[in-house]
Amino acid sequence: KKIVGGENATAGSWPWQVSIHHKILRVNFCGGSLINKDWVLSAAHCFQDYSASVIVMYFGRWRQWGSNPYEISRTASRIIIHANYDNPKFDNDIALVKLSSSVTFSDYIRPVCLAAAGSKFAAGTESWVTGWGRLQSEGQSANILQEVIIPIVSHKDCNKAYGGGITNNMICAGLLNEGGKSSCQGDSGGPVVSRNGSLWIQSGIVSFGAKRCDDPKYPSVFVRVSQFQFWIDSIIGGNSPGFVGFNNNGFRSSLSLLLFSISLIFFIHFTFSIYLSS
């Protein structure tokens, strides 16, 4: 998929974004996210027809044509597709790619945090999708990395839109009944992230959507990263990625409690001041 209705990203603003190419075809066919110095997270369907020997990945890339002064590349030494990946239903559409050698982090190349098991992304949660996919359903792919912000759509509404088939391993986002903003062909495997304070946490992996990327009836569907913490750790072993819990309902509750506490302190202070002055 590619980003529809987005805008050019600033160089270095998404330092975990990976551009995945075919060595011979020399074209970006999928995205991915850097999760530690040796591994990239992506979608299983990206690698159904390709072996590790033909994969090259670019880090710190901003544009597909022209110079990228902070870019480095790595080939793939292994591709691990989830054993229960279901094609064509896209369940468990997740893959890990091991780099041929470690990358060194910089301001332009840095791993993303992953949503820990049990994380909750309520409907309406702001989610950023990035990639070099098509700018419109029948259009050309982007040169400059694109970004778009779309809200999470509830599991119930997403499942209804697709007439079933949305599993607990999936998470959806988009502008239902409005459209115009979504991922599109070429964005597959790329990250979907939400902000929690100073941290960016990856909630999803671009998986599938409607035939027309801007169709208002269908949200984009992503792999729900939090469902795969134990699978990811079982593959990677040491140097586990940074898993962080995300619960925006809990965040709201904590914020409400904080505001209530502050109000109570001011009320007690104000009441006590009146008592002393009387």
Backbone bond lengths (Angstrom), bond angles and torsions (degrees), N, CA, C in turn:
res aa  C-N    CA-C-N  psi(-1)  N-CA   C-N-CA  omega(-1)  CA-C   N-CA-C  phi
1 K - - - 1.453 - - 1.528 108.82 -
2 K 1.373 117.67 159.15 1.469 122.09 174.08 1.508 110.34 -126.60
3 I 1.295 115.27 165.61 1.457 119.54 -176.66 1.526 110.28 -78.78
4 V 1.328 115.95 123.03 1.455 123.22 175.54 1.525 108.02 -109.54
5 G 1.337 116.11 134.50 1.454 120.03 176.29 1.513 114.23 75.72
6 G 1.324 117.30 15.93 1.464 120.89 -179.57 1.518 111.94 -97.03
7 E 1.312 114.90 -161.05 1.466 120.60 178.79 1.515 109.09 -146.24
8 N 1.335 115.55 166.27 1.461 120.31 -179.88 1.526 110.42 -62.27
9 A 1.317 115.47 133.50 1.459 120.56 174.26 1.526 109.25 -81.01
10 T 1.311 116.51 155.31 1.463 121.65 173.42 1.522 108.67 -79.75
11 A 1.319 117.15 138.83 1.473 120.61 179.26 1.529 109.87 -55.12
12 G 1.330 115.80 128.48 1.460 120.98 177.89 1.510 114.96 87.72
13 S 1.345 117.94 -2.88 1.465 119.47 -175.98 1.534 112.92 -76.10
14 W 1.321 117.05 -22.21 1.470 121.48 178.03 1.536 107.81 -126.84
15 P 1.324 117.85 73.26 1.479 121.01 -168.59 1.526 114.87 -70.31
16 W 1.326 117.59 -8.43 1.462 120.78 176.95 1.529 112.78 -92.85
17 Q 1.324 116.59 -7.52 1.466 120.41 -177.83 1.534 111.02 -65.38
18 V 1.322 115.19 131.64 1.468 121.50 179.98 1.530 108.93 -117.84
19 S 1.312 116.47 138.37 1.457 122.71 173.98 1.527 107.83 -104.57
20 I 1.329 116.61 118.81 1.463 121.32 -175.49 1.536 109.54 -104.11
21 H 1.329 114.87 124.81 1.467 121.90 -174.20 1.525 111.59 -121.21
22 H 1.330 114.29 158.26 1.456 122.35 168.23 1.529 106.80 -91.70
23 K 1.324 116.83 127.42 1.468 121.07 -174.54 1.530 113.12 -55.49
24 I 1.328 115.88 -41.35 1.459 119.51 -175.05 1.526 111.00 -84.93
25 L 1.323 116.58 -45.16 1.466 120.18 -178.77 1.526 112.06 -71.58
26 R 1.334 116.03 -24.41 1.463 122.66 177.48 1.526 112.19 54.59
27 V 1.309 115.29 49.10 1.454 119.62 179.98 1.525 108.91 -138.99
28 N 1.335 115.43 143.41 1.456 121.01 175.56 1.530 108.24 -71.82
29 F 1.332 117.16 115.72 1.464 118.98 -179.73 1.519 112.50 -111.48
30 C 1.332 117.66 -15.25 1.461 121.38 178.01 1.520 109.94 -155.92
31 G 1.319 115.27 165.34 1.451 121.36 174.17 1.516 110.24 -108.99
32 G 1.311 114.89 178.04 1.459 121.29 177.43 1.513 108.47 -165.47
33 S 1.325 115.89 176.45 1.469 120.21 176.95 1.523 109.59 -131.71
34 L 1.310 115.06 138.00 1.467 121.18 176.76 1.523 108.30 -78.01
35 I 1.345 117.70 122.82 1.464 119.93 -177.14 1.528 113.22 -112.94
36 N 1.303 117.76 -15.95 1.468 122.91 165.26 1.525 107.09 -162.54
37 K 1.306 118.54 -171.80 1.468 120.01 -171.65 1.526 113.82 -69.55
38 D 1.343 117.17 -11.66 1.461 120.38 -174.15 1.519 115.49 -123.46
39 W 1.330 118.12 -6.74 1.460 119.50 -171.59 1.520 112.70 -134.55
40 V 1.339 114.49 145.20 1.463 123.19 174.70 1.526 108.18 -119.85
41 L 1.330 114.99 137.86 1.459 122.10 177.25 1.529 108.61 -99.70
42 S 1.346 116.80 135.11 1.457 120.03 -178.75 1.526 108.93 -153.60
43 A 1.335 116.44 -166.56 1.461 121.84 -178.35 1.527 110.97 -100.47
44 A 1.323 116.35 142.93 1.462 121.23 -179.03 1.526 111.77 -60.72
45 H 1.342 117.13 -39.36 1.469 118.58 -173.86 1.524 112.86 -66.97
46 C 1.339 116.71 -16.09 1.468 120.01 177.35 1.525 112.41 -66.05
47 F 1.333 116.77 -25.93 1.467 120.14 -169.24 1.527 113.46 -116.30
48 Q 1.310 116.56 14.71 1.458 119.15 -179.78 1.522 112.65 -61.62
49 D 1.329 116.15 -33.91 1.467 119.95 -175.12 1.524 113.29 -108.96
50 Y 1.348 116.82 3.26 1.466 119.79 -174.96 1.521 111.05 -125.99
51 S 1.308 115.52 138.65 1.465 120.44 174.13 1.518 109.47 -94.40
52 A 1.329 116.12 167.28 1.465 121.18 -178.21 1.527 111.87 -59.08
53 S 1.310 117.70 -29.15 1.477 121.70 -174.29 1.523 113.49 -66.40
54 V 1.345 118.05 -18.27 1.475 119.48 -177.73 1.526 112.49 -106.96
55 I 1.330 116.98 5.97 1.467 121.18 -175.00 1.532 111.26 -97.70
56 V 1.332 115.62 133.49 1.455 121.25 169.57 1.532 107.38 -131.66
57 M 1.324 116.10 138.86 1.466 121.81 -176.22 1.521 110.41 -120.29
58 Y 1.318 115.49 139.47 1.458 122.08 -179.55 1.523 110.39 -112.96
59 F 1.318 115.30 131.66 1.466 123.09 -179.88 1.526 108.81 -117.80
60 G 1.329 116.58 143.64 1.458 119.33 -177.99 1.515 112.61 75.66
61 R 1.327 116.69 14.00 1.474 121.38 -179.46 1.529 109.18 -83.55
62 W 1.325 114.55 142.15 1.466 121.54 177.31 1.530 110.74 -117.50
63 R 1.328 115.90 -41.78 1.458 119.23 179.55 1.522 110.35 -128.81
64 Q 1.325 114.30 152.01 1.459 120.34 -177.37 1.525 112.40 -81.98
65 W 1.319 116.74 -28.28 1.474 120.67 178.47 1.515 108.15 -124.11
66 G 1.317 116.36 127.45 1.463 120.83 -176.58 1.526 109.79 112.73
67 S 1.315 115.53 179.26 1.464 119.84 -174.39 1.521 111.97 -78.50
68 N 1.332 114.82 145.66 1.460 123.67 173.62 1.531 106.86 -130.86
69 P 1.332 116.91 88.41 1.470 120.21 -170.19 1.521 115.52 -63.00
70 Y 1.331 118.02 -19.93 1.470 120.24 -177.04 1.522 112.34 -106.53
71 E 1.315 115.61 13.52 1.465 120.84 -174.03 1.520 113.11 -84.97
72 I 1.327 115.16 145.16 1.467 122.35 167.92 1.528 107.49 -132.99
73 S 1.317 116.60 163.01 1.466 119.55 178.45 1.528 109.98 -132.42
74 R 1.319 114.40 156.38 1.462 122.18 175.54 1.522 108.56 -143.21
75 T 1.315 115.98 146.91 1.454 120.20 170.83 1.528 108.13 -88.35
76 A 1.333 115.45 173.91 1.461 120.66 -179.35 1.523 110.26 -101.38
77 S 1.318 116.32 136.48 1.464 119.37 175.50 1.532 111.52 -99.59
78 R 1.345 116.27 -26.41 1.474 120.90 177.60 1.515 109.80 -150.21
79 I 1.322 116.31 146.03 1.462 122.10 170.29 1.517 106.95 -124.90
80 I 1.324 116.19 124.16 1.461 121.05 -179.28 1.519 108.90 -116.85
81 I 1.315 115.89 110.84 1.465 122.59 177.63 1.528 108.34 -94.57
82 H 1.315 116.91 138.39 1.461 120.76 -179.68 1.533 109.87 -54.77
83 A 1.328 115.47 132.97 1.466 120.77 -175.33 1.520 112.64 -61.36
84 N 1.332 117.36 -25.59 1.461 120.89 -177.89 1.530 112.48 -103.64
85 Y 1.320 116.24 20.41 1.468 118.78 175.91 1.517 109.70 -60.27
86 D 1.329 115.26 128.16 1.460 121.72 -176.02 1.527 109.90 -111.04
87 N 1.329 114.91 106.00 1.458 120.40 175.07 1.539 106.89 -104.77
88 P 1.324 121.03 125.58 1.465 126.81 19.78 1.522 115.81 -102.56
89 K 1.334 119.24 13.14 1.470 120.20 -175.70 1.527 112.98 -81.46
90 F 1.329 117.29 -11.60 1.460 124.00 175.60 1.535 113.97 66.81
91 D 1.326 117.85 17.07 1.462 118.48 174.36 1.529 108.77 -74.29
92 N 1.335 116.64 143.29 1.477 122.61 -177.20 1.530 111.84 57.25
93 D 1.333 115.84 40.33 1.470 121.88 -176.37 1.532 110.34 -81.50
94 I 1.317 115.86 67.10 1.468 120.73 -173.91 1.525 110.22 -136.86
95 A 1.328 115.40 143.70 1.468 121.19 179.59 1.522 109.83 -145.19
96 L 1.309 115.41 153.37 1.465 122.86 173.96 1.522 108.63 -119.23
97 V 1.321 115.71 137.00 1.466 121.44 178.91 1.519 108.11 -119.59
98 K 1.329 115.54 123.43 1.463 119.22 177.82 1.520 109.65 -90.11
99 L 1.328 116.12 135.21 1.459 120.92 -178.66 1.527 110.61 -78.09
100 S 1.320 114.97 151.61 1.461 120.65 178.57 1.522 111.44 -65.37
101 S 1.331 116.70 -29.80 1.472 121.87 173.23 1.523 107.95 -154.19
102 S 1.310 116.25 157.04 1.466 121.38 -174.88 1.522 111.75 -64.61
103 V 1.338 115.58 151.65 1.462 120.64 172.94 1.521 109.06 -98.90
104 T 1.321 115.36 153.28 1.461 121.60 174.78 1.514 108.12 -99.54
105 F 1.314 116.74 129.81 1.457 120.50 -177.25 1.527 111.55 -73.23
106 S 1.331 115.06 150.89 1.463 122.45 178.02 1.521 107.48 -150.62
107 D 1.328 116.85 -173.67 1.461 120.15 176.42 1.530 111.42 -64.39
108 Y 1.336 116.68 -21.38 1.464 121.65 -175.97 1.521 112.99 -107.20
109 I 1.319 116.81 -8.06 1.466 121.75 -178.84 1.523 108.09 -136.11
110 R 1.337 115.53 107.90 1.459 119.74 -174.34 1.530 109.00 -154.32
111 P 1.332 118.13 144.58 1.469 119.35 -178.38 1.526 112.31 -76.49
112 V 1.328 114.67 158.47 1.459 121.47 178.16 1.528 108.51 -101.00
113 C 1.327 116.86 152.94 1.463 121.41 172.24 1.525 108.50 -77.89
114 L 1.313 116.83 149.44 1.457 121.82 179.84 1.522 110.28 -110.90
115 A 1.322 116.58 144.46 1.465 121.32 178.06 1.526 109.57 -65.43
116 A 1.322 115.97 124.26 1.461 121.21 -178.18 1.525 110.84 -74.48
117 A 1.338 115.35 161.27 1.464 121.21 177.62 1.529 109.90 -53.93
118 G 1.320 116.07 137.23 1.454 120.66 179.78 1.511 114.90 87.72
119 S 1.321 118.31 -1.88 1.470 120.84 179.62 1.532 110.41 -63.68
120 K 1.335 115.63 147.67 1.464 121.52 -179.86 1.528 109.62 -122.61
121 F 1.317 115.64 127.64 1.469 122.01 175.80 1.520 106.96 -118.63
122 A 1.314 115.84 97.43 1.463 120.52 -175.38 1.520 111.02 -68.46
123 A 1.351 115.76 156.54 1.465 121.04 175.37 1.520 109.33 -54.22
124 G 1.325 115.78 134.37 1.454 121.02 -178.74 1.519 114.52 96.89
125 T 1.323 117.78 -12.68 1.469 120.88 178.40 1.526 110.27 -58.67
126 E 1.322 117.14 127.73 1.460 120.82 179.76 1.524 110.63 -66.84
127 S 1.316 115.32 129.86 1.464 121.38 -178.01 1.515 109.83 -132.18
128 W 1.316 115.95 133.79 1.458 121.67 179.35 1.520 109.38 -103.37
129 V 1.331 115.59 131.88 1.462 122.27 176.57 1.525 107.76 -117.32
130 T 1.331 116.89 137.33 1.464 121.18 -177.67 1.529 110.49 -131.77
131 G 1.320 115.91 150.05 1.458 119.50 177.65 1.519 112.62 167.84
132 W 1.333 113.74 176.39 1.467 121.41 179.77 1.528 110.93 -111.74
133 G 1.316 117.53 25.47 1.468 121.19 -177.86 1.517 111.78 -70.63
134 R 1.316 114.16 -172.80 1.466 119.72 -179.07 1.530 110.85 -63.10
135 L 1.329 114.52 146.89 1.464 120.90 178.98 1.523 111.02 -82.64
136 Q 1.309 116.50 -22.06 1.460 122.40 172.67 1.521 107.59 -152.04
137 S 1.337 115.94 165.89 1.466 120.03 -169.40 1.522 114.16 -52.86
138 E 1.307 117.54 -42.60 1.463 120.56 -178.38 1.524 111.35 -107.99
139 G 1.328 116.73 13.70 1.458 120.45 -174.07 1.508 114.53 -93.54
140 Q 1.326 114.94 -172.46 1.459 121.02 -179.85 1.529 110.15 -87.01
141 S 1.323 114.89 163.44 1.459 120.72 177.68 1.522 110.30 -78.89
142 A 1.317 114.49 159.12 1.463 120.30 -176.13 1.522 111.30 -77.28
143 N 1.310 115.23 149.10 1.464 121.21 169.67 1.526 109.04 -88.91
144 I 1.328 116.23 -54.47 1.467 121.66 178.17 1.527 109.37 -82.35
145 L 1.325 117.36 139.12 1.465 122.17 176.52 1.530 109.87 -53.69
146 Q 1.331 115.62 129.76 1.461 121.55 -179.13 1.521 111.33 -101.76
147 E 1.329 115.32 153.17 1.454 121.99 175.32 1.522 108.34 -136.39
148 V 1.334 115.74 145.24 1.459 119.87 176.01 1.529 107.79 -147.89
149 I 1.318 115.88 145.40 1.455 120.97 178.71 1.517 108.84 -109.21
150 I 1.335 116.27 126.46 1.461 122.31 178.54 1.528 108.63 -137.67
151 P 1.338 117.27 150.42 1.467 120.05 -178.43 1.527 112.30 -84.48
152 I 1.329 115.01 151.14 1.457 120.54 172.93 1.536 108.87 -63.63
153 V 1.326 115.62 139.71 1.462 122.65 175.04 1.523 107.48 -106.84
154 S 1.323 117.13 138.34 1.459 120.16 -177.42 1.528 111.18 -60.19
155 H 1.324 115.07 152.55 1.459 121.29 178.70 1.532 110.31 -57.79
156 K 1.314 116.74 -41.02 1.464 122.01 -179.13 1.529 111.11 -61.93
157 D 1.335 116.60 -48.50 1.468 120.71 -178.52 1.523 111.67 -66.92
158 C 1.328 116.27 -37.46 1.468 120.38 -179.92 1.529 110.31 -67.94
159 N 1.319 115.98 -44.23 1.462 120.79 179.93 1.528 111.14 -62.93
160 K 1.332 115.32 -37.88 1.464 120.84 178.06 1.532 110.51 -65.31
161 A 1.340 116.10 -42.46 1.467 120.70 -178.98 1.530 111.41 -60.80
162 Y 1.327 117.04 -38.13 1.461 120.97 -177.03 1.526 112.89 -93.58
163 G 1.331 116.69 0.09 1.454 119.38 179.95 1.511 113.02 68.31
164 G 1.350 116.18 33.52 1.463 121.84 -179.12 1.516 112.17 100.88
165 G 1.327 116.12 173.56 1.462 121.48 175.99 1.511 115.16 92.82
166 I 1.350 118.13 -4.04 1.463 120.52 177.47 1.523 107.73 -88.57
167 T 1.315 116.93 109.21 1.464 121.75 -174.85 1.521 111.30 -90.16
168 N 1.321 115.53 175.22 1.470 120.66 177.72 1.523 111.95 -68.89
169 N 1.327 117.31 -11.52 1.470 121.52 177.37 1.524 111.86 -86.37
170 M 1.321 116.63 6.19 1.469 121.93 -176.63 1.522 110.46 -122.29
171 I 1.329 115.30 153.15 1.458 122.72 175.09 1.523 106.91 -139.10
172 C 1.320 117.04 142.61 1.469 120.70 -172.07 1.527 111.39 -119.96
173 A 1.323 114.84 154.29 1.472 120.36 176.41 1.513 108.97 -153.56
174 G 1.315 116.01 150.91 1.457 120.59 178.58 1.508 111.05 156.26
175 L 1.323 115.25 -179.91 1.466 122.23 179.66 1.522 108.31 -105.46
176 L 1.330 116.58 86.37 1.461 120.83 -179.44 1.530 110.02 -60.92
177 N 1.331 115.45 137.37 1.472 123.39 179.17 1.527 113.17 68.22
178 E 1.313 116.51 3.26 1.469 120.13 179.11 1.513 110.52 -125.70
179 G 1.339 116.96 -50.52 1.451 121.61 178.05 1.522 112.70 67.25
180 G 1.348 114.83 -164.19 1.459 120.36 176.61 1.506 114.94 89.66
181 K 1.356 117.40 -14.16 1.463 121.39 178.54 1.521 108.44 -136.59
182 S 1.329 116.21 123.75 1.466 119.63 -179.40 1.518 109.89 -172.67
183 S 1.339 114.25 173.95 1.459 119.53 167.66 1.523 106.99 -81.02
184 C 1.352 117.18 168.72 1.468 120.23 -177.80 1.535 109.19 -153.82
185 Q 1.334 117.58 -177.85 1.466 121.03 -178.01 1.532 110.64 -55.02
186 G 1.320 116.26 130.08 1.458 121.43 -178.47 1.514 113.36 105.19
187 D 1.353 117.01 -17.36 1.467 121.20 178.76 1.518 112.25 -89.99
188 S 1.334 117.83 -12.58 1.458 122.24 -175.96 1.520 111.96 -47.71
189 G 1.315 115.34 140.70 1.462 121.16 178.47 1.514 114.14 85.62
190 G 1.334 116.13 -13.21 1.457 120.28 -177.92 1.520 112.68 -77.29
191 P 1.333 116.68 168.75 1.462 121.07 -174.09 1.528 114.11 -86.46
192 V 1.326 114.05 149.29 1.462 123.89 168.40 1.527 105.39 -118.87
193 V 1.324 117.16 122.39 1.467 119.89 -172.99 1.524 111.35 -128.03
194 S 1.324 115.53 152.14 1.461 122.47 173.30 1.522 107.90 -128.38
195 R 1.327 115.24 153.58 1.462 120.03 -176.70 1.520 110.88 -96.87
196 N 1.319 115.71 136.51 1.463 122.30 174.29 1.521 107.07 -132.10
197 G 1.333 115.99 95.34 1.457 119.60 -174.01 1.512 110.08 67.43
198 S 1.326 116.70 -123.69 1.467 120.81 -179.88 1.527 112.08 -91.14
199 L 1.332 117.28 -2.84 1.462 121.20 -176.16 1.517 111.96 -99.70
200 W 1.332 115.59 141.68 1.451 122.23 169.47 1.521 107.05 -102.87
201 I 1.327 115.76 126.09 1.457 121.06 -175.22 1.529 109.30 -119.29
202 Q 1.339 116.06 127.79 1.457 119.94 -178.76 1.520 110.32 -80.74
203 S 1.328 115.10 116.55 1.466 121.32 179.49 1.513 111.87 -92.73
204 G 1.338 116.16 -29.97 1.454 118.80 -172.49 1.513 114.70 -146.69
205 I 1.333 114.24 169.08 1.463 124.09 174.86 1.524 106.27 -125.06
206 V 1.318 118.12 128.83 1.459 121.12 -178.27 1.525 109.74 -58.56
207 S 1.352 115.97 123.80 1.458 120.90 -174.89 1.525 112.61 -120.01
208 F 1.351 118.28 -67.05 1.458 118.63 -178.88 1.528 110.69 -154.93
209 G 1.333 115.30 175.76 1.454 121.39 179.58 1.511 109.76 -169.29
210 A 1.322 115.40 -163.98 1.460 120.61 179.49 1.522 110.13 -70.66
211 K 1.351 116.23 161.88 1.467 119.92 177.75 1.522 110.85 -60.10
212 R 1.337 115.70 -40.08 1.464 120.35 173.56 1.520 107.30 -95.58
213 C 1.323 115.88 119.03 1.460 120.18 -171.34 1.520 113.92 -63.42
214 D 1.330 116.75 -25.56 1.463 119.95 -176.88 1.530 112.40 -101.25
215 D 1.344 117.29 16.28 1.459 121.16 -178.78 1.532 110.11 -65.36
216 P 1.346 117.82 119.01 1.466 120.22 -175.90 1.524 114.30 -68.31
217 K 1.343 117.03 -12.71 1.469 119.79 -177.96 1.527 112.64 -81.43
218 Y 1.331 116.25 -19.52 1.461 119.77 -171.36 1.536 111.67 -126.11
219 P 1.327 118.01 119.10 1.465 119.09 172.73 1.529 110.37 -73.90
220 S 1.312 116.35 164.32 1.464 120.67 172.97 1.529 108.68 -76.05
221 V 1.318 115.53 146.38 1.469 120.78 -178.39 1.522 109.17 -114.74
222 F 1.329 115.21 133.77 1.454 122.49 -176.41 1.529 110.73 -125.78
223 V 1.313 116.11 157.01 1.460 121.44 170.45 1.530 107.97 -68.79
224 R 1.330 116.98 132.85 1.468 120.95 178.30 1.536 108.46 -84.18
225 V 1.314 116.20 101.02 1.467 122.33 -171.81 1.524 112.48 -57.63
226 S 1.327 117.49 -37.74 1.472 120.39 -175.78 1.531 112.71 -61.62
227 Q 1.330 117.18 -21.77 1.466 121.16 178.75 1.533 112.45 -73.65
228 F 1.332 116.40 -11.39 1.465 119.46 -170.47 1.531 113.66 -120.12
229 Q 1.342 117.18 17.89 1.464 119.07 179.96 1.526 111.46 -56.45
230 F 1.315 116.53 -47.35 1.467 119.48 -175.30 1.526 111.26 -70.77
231 W 1.333 117.31 -33.93 1.461 119.78 176.03 1.525 110.48 -65.74
232 I 1.319 116.81 -45.27 1.472 120.66 179.64 1.526 110.31 -60.78
233 D 1.321 116.73 -47.11 1.468 120.33 -179.72 1.531 111.37 -63.50
234 S 1.331 116.64 -35.06 1.470 119.44 -178.63 1.524 111.39 -68.08
235 I 1.330 116.60 -28.53 1.464 120.52 179.27 1.525 110.65 -82.02
236 I 1.323 115.76 -45.96 1.465 120.59 -172.24 1.525 111.92 -78.60
237 G 1.314 116.93 -35.47 1.469 119.56 -178.68 1.511 111.40 72.51
238 G 1.335 117.48 -119.19 1.463 121.14 179.26 1.510 112.50 -67.42
239 N 1.314 116.68 167.62 1.472 123.26 -179.38 1.528 110.75 55.00
240 S 1.337 114.19 51.90 1.462 120.78 -179.81 1.520 111.15 -58.56
241 P 1.338 117.45 144.22 1.469 119.97 174.36 1.527 110.48 -61.12
242 G 1.318 116.16 168.23 1.454 120.34 179.37 1.516 110.61 -84.19
243 F 1.318 117.46 99.09 1.460 121.30 176.51 1.527 109.32 -88.49
244 V 1.327 115.85 130.02 1.463 121.71 -177.26 1.524 108.85 -130.89
245 G 1.323 116.59 132.06 1.455 120.30 177.74 1.524 111.09 -70.66
246 F 1.314 116.46 141.21 1.464 121.95 177.02 1.518 107.36 -131.40
247 N 1.332 116.46 124.30 1.456 121.06 177.66 1.513 107.72 -146.82
248 N 1.334 117.19 92.13 1.460 118.74 -174.87 1.525 112.43 -69.09
249 N 1.348 117.13 -25.36 1.460 118.51 173.26 1.521 110.01 -65.01
250 G 1.338 114.88 -44.55 1.458 119.48 177.88 1.512 112.01 -64.69
251 F 1.350 115.40 -35.36 1.467 119.60 179.14 1.516 109.87 -64.37
252 R 1.335 115.54 -43.11 1.456 118.57 178.67 1.518 110.87 -62.63
253 S 1.364 116.04 -41.48 1.461 119.53 179.78 1.520 111.09 -62.36
254 S 1.342 115.73 -42.38 1.463 120.26 179.55 1.521 110.76 -64.53
255 L 1.335 115.94 -39.30 1.455 119.93 179.33 1.524 110.33 -66.09
256 S 1.328 116.92 -42.05 1.457 120.90 178.95 1.525 110.95 -62.58
257 L 1.341 115.35 -41.72 1.460 119.83 178.67 1.522 110.84 -63.43
258 L 1.325 116.12 -40.18 1.465 120.53 179.44 1.524 110.40 -63.75
259 L 1.340 116.57 -46.34 1.457 120.14 179.75 1.522 111.42 -63.80
260 F 1.349 116.56 -38.83 1.461 120.40 177.28 1.525 110.84 -63.06
261 S 1.344 116.06 -42.07 1.464 120.74 -179.87 1.523 111.26 -63.26
262 I 1.338 115.97 -43.17 1.469 120.21 179.24 1.529 110.10 -63.12
263 S 1.337 116.04 -43.44 1.462 120.54 179.52 1.526 110.65 -62.34
264 L 1.327 116.49 -41.27 1.465 121.07 180.00 1.518 111.11 -63.80
265 I 1.336 116.77 -41.61 1.466 121.31 178.99 1.517 110.46 -61.33
266 F 1.363 115.20 -45.33 1.467 118.93 179.15 1.526 111.62 -64.29
267 F 1.343 116.33 -38.44 1.464 120.37 179.68 1.521 110.59 -64.04
268 I 1.344 116.54 -45.62 1.476 120.80 179.79 1.520 110.14 -63.30
269 H 1.347 115.30 -43.66 1.461 119.72 -179.70 1.527 110.69 -62.35
270 F 1.354 116.21 -43.71 1.462 121.60 -179.04 1.534 110.45 -64.98
271 T 1.334 116.89 -43.58 1.458 121.59 -179.54 1.529 110.80 -65.01
272 F 1.326 115.62 -42.61 1.465 120.62 -179.55 1.521 111.19 -65.37
273 S 1.346 116.04 -36.84 1.480 120.86 178.48 1.524 110.75 -64.02
274 I 1.341 116.64 -42.05 1.472 121.21 178.43 1.519 110.27 -63.78
275 Y 1.350 114.91 -41.73 1.484 119.73 -179.98 1.517 111.03 -61.58
276 L 1.337 117.19 -42.32 1.473 120.57 -178.15 1.524 110.83 -68.45
277 S 1.332 116.59 -34.99 1.460 119.58 -175.91 1.531 112.86 -80.99
278 S 1.329 117.26 -11.91 1.463 120.63 -178.23 1.527 112.12 -88.74
